[in-house]
């Protein structure tokens, strides 16, 4: 884990992205194996679209992204931040929701769900990952272990410095989050 904190933003993002996807897909398959009935004759509904849906999605996704940022910026215990924990919980919740077909609007097949993931969920999850990766190394309070016996590093908010690459990754992450919300709100069946 120490290595992930010392590498540049692009490889760090790729490592976190890969770990997130592995965890999410493992949980997806666990949900699929334990709840196969969720995919046989689900009660289908017509997805709602429009501006109300866009705002609903953003009201739920933006605070989660901000929570990851705040958790990363606030504290780090050794090589672990609460932002990584939140990201891990998100991977598990997405995987379980998908594997058990527990969406607000269930999918008729696994293929349909995976296609929806490719044109919406992949953008959304990538946004969380990029935002997490860009803020992971910027903790104000750093301790060697959990619980913190002593803070080995203490910074002020004004001391935080982001590289231009980290700013770019944050902007790309924010754009991915907005794009995912826009596509889900206006093109739920694909572009």
N, C-alpha and C positions, 0 to 999 in steps of 0.2 A: 504494500500500500504506500510506503514512503516513496517508492519510485513514481507512483502516479502524481504525487504532489510536486515532484521535481522536474517532470517532463513538460514540454510545451503544450499549449492549448489544443492543437489539432490531434496529436496522439492521445492526449488525456481524454478528449471527447470521444474518440473512437473506442478506447478501452471501456469507458463508462457506457457507451452505447451498446457495445457487444455484451457486457455483463447484464445490462438491463434487459436486452432482448432474450438472452439465454434464460434468465429468471422468469420473465413474463411467459415465454413459450413453454417452459417446464410446468408452470402453474396452469397454463391453458390446457396442456395435455392431461394433467392431473384432474382438472375439472371435467374434461371430456370423458375420461375413463370412469370417474365416479358418478357422473350425471348424464349418461347417454340419452336418457328419456327427454332431456331438455331440447334435443334436436329432432325428436320425432313428433310431428304434428304440433309445432308451436302455434300459439294464438298470434296471428299476424295482424298488424294494423298499418295503416298508411301513415308514413312519417309526416310530421308537421314541418313546414318550412317557413322561412321569412325572417323578418327583422327581429321579431320577438324571440325566435329560436337563437339567432345570432347573439343577442344580448344575454339570453339565458346561459348559453355556452360560455361566453366571455366572463360572466359573473361567477361561474364555477371554476374556470381554468386559470384566469389571471391571478386570483388570490393564491391558488396552489403554487403557481410559479413564483410569486412573491414570497410565499412561505419558505420555499426551497432556498431562495436568495438570502432571506433574513436568517434562516437557520445556518447557512454556510458562513455568513458574515459575522454572526455573533460569536460562535465558539467552535473550537476543534479539540478533540481529545485524542492525542496521539495523531494518528492519520485519519481519524474518522470524524465526520461532522454530522449533526442532526439532519442537514440537508440530504446527505446520502441515505440516511434512514428513511426520510420522507420519500425519496425517489424509489427506494427499494419497496416500500409499502405500496407505492403507486404501481410498480411493476406487478406485484402480487395481486392487487385489486383489479387491474386491467386484465391480467391473465385469467383470474377466476371468473370475472364477469363474462369474458369471451368464451371460456371453456364450458361454462354452465348456461350460456345463452340467456343471461340475466339482464339483457339490455332493456331500456324503456320500450323500444320497438324491437322485439326479437327477430332474428333472421330465420329464413326458411331453410338454410343449409349452411354448412361450414364453409363451403366455397364462397357463398354470398357474404358471409361475415369476414372472411379473409380479404376479399376484394374491397370491402368497406374499410378494413384496416389499412390496406395499401393506399387508398386515396384520402383517408381522413386520419386514422389513428397513428399511422407512421409519422405524419407531420407533427401531430400533437405530442407524441412521446419523444420525438427528436427535439422538440422545443424544450421540454423539461430537462432533457439530458444536456443540451448545449448550455442552457442557463445555469445548470448545476456545475458543469465542468468549468465554466468561466469564473465562477465565484468560489469554487472549492478551496483555493489556496489563500483566500483573503480574510481569514478569520481574525477578529479583533482580540479574542482571548484564546490562547493556545496552552493546553496542558499536556503533560506526557502521557497521562492515563485518565481513565474514568473510574471513579469520580476524581475531580481535580483536587490534588493535594496542594499544588502550587502552580500558579500560572507562569510558564516559562517565557511567554511573550504576551505583551499587552500593547495594543495600538489604539489610537483614537480614530474615529471615523474619517477625519481629515487626512490621516496618514495612508489611507487606502489608495493604491495606485493600480490602475488597470492598463495593460498594454493595448496598443491599437488592435492587435489580433483578438484580445479578449473582448474589447468593445464590439468588434465586428461579429464575433460569435454570439454575443448577447443580442445584437440587432437581428442576426439571422434567426436565432431562437424565437425572438418576439414575432418576427414575420411568419415563421412556421406556425406559431400558435394562432395568429390572426387568420392565416390561410386555412388552417384546419377548421376553424370555427366558421369561416365564410363558406367553405365547400359543404360542410355538414348542414348549414342553414339553408343554402340555396341550391345545392346539387347533391342531395343525399344518395342519388342513384348513379353518381359518376358524372364526369365531365364529358 
